[in-house]
Amino acid sequence: MPVSIQIPTLFKQQTEGVSEIDLEPSEASTIHVMLDTLFERYPSLEEKILDKNGKQQRCVNFFVNGLDVRFIKGLESSLSDGDEVMIVPAIAGGIGD
């Protein structure tokens, strides 16, 4: 069973309009490996997700089966058959006090 990655509307231009990508578990054993696979297929996606130092952008979050990977092992969080990964860009705004 593949690992399913949900691509947010904000990043669909980088994935040629694709909103869901299925990868074999060997292509997505961790979030980091999954990203490497995605960047090979869609190189312009990398600048949306990683900063100039190759670190995760502060405004991009990853959820595996609904759990925020920041509270697991970050980009080294393991993925398994059938996992669902959501890439979620943070939204900020409003009026401060």
C-alpha positions in Angstrom: 0.0 0.0 0.0 1.5 3.3 -1.0 2.3 6.4 1.2 -0.1 9.1 0.2 1.0 12.7 0.2 -1.5 15.6 0.1 -0.2 18.6 -1.8 -1.8 21.9 -0.7 -3.3 24.2 -3.3 -0.5 26.7 -2.7 2.1 24.3 -4.0 0.1 22.7 -6.8 1.8 24.9 -9.4 5.1 23.2 -8.5 3.5 19.8 -8.9 1.9 20.4 -12.3 -1.5 20.6 -10.7 -1.3 17.3 -8.9 -2.9 17.4 -5.5 -2.1 13.9 -4.3 1.0 11.8 -4.9 1.4 8.2 -4.0 4.9 6.8 -3.3 6.1 3.3 -2.7 7.3 2.8 0.9 10.9 2.5 -0.4 10.6 6.0 -1.9 9.2 7.4 1.4 10.7 5.6 4.4 11.0 8.9 6.3 9.7 12.5 5.6 13.3 13.4 4.5 13.4 10.5 2.0 9.9 11.4 0.8 11.0 15.0 0.2 14.1 13.8 -1.8 11.8 11.7 -4.0 9.3 14.6 -4.5 12.2 17.1 -5.3 13.5 14.7 -8.0 10.1 14.7 -9.6 9.2 18.3 -9.0 12.5 20.4 -8.5 10.7 23.7 -8.0 8.9 22.3 -4.9 12.1 22.3 -2.9 12.3 26.1 -2.6 8.7 26.2 -1.2 9.6 23.6 1.5 13.2 24.1 2.4 15.2 27.3 3.1 18.5 28.2 1.6 20.3 26.0 4.2 18.2 23.0 3.4 16.2 23.2 6.6 12.4 23.0 6.8 10.8 26.4 6.2 9.2 27.6 9.4 5.9 28.2 7.6 5.6 24.6 6.3 4.3 21.8 8.5 4.0 18.0 8.0 1.4 15.8 9.5 1.5 12.0 9.3 -1.8 10.4 10.0 -2.9 13.6 11.7 0.2 13.9 13.9 2.5 16.9 13.6 6.0 15.5 12.9 7.6 18.3 15.0 6.5 16.2 18.0 7.8 12.9 16.6 11.2 13.1 14.9 10.8 16.0 12.5 12.0 15.2 9.0 13.4 11.9 10.2 10.0 10.7 11.2 9.4 7.2 9.8 6.7 6.4 7.3 5.0 3.1 6.7 2.7 1.4 4.2 -0.6 3.3 4.0 0.5 6.4 5.9 -1.1 9.7 4.8 1.2 12.8 4.8 -0.2 16.3 4.7 2.0 19.2 3.7 0.4 22.2 5.3 1.7 25.8 4.8 1.1 27.9 7.8 -1.2 30.9 7.5 -0.5 34.0 9.4 -2.1 37.4 9.6 -4.5 39.5 11.6 -4.0 42.4 13.9 -1.7 42.2 16.9 -2.5 43.8 20.2 
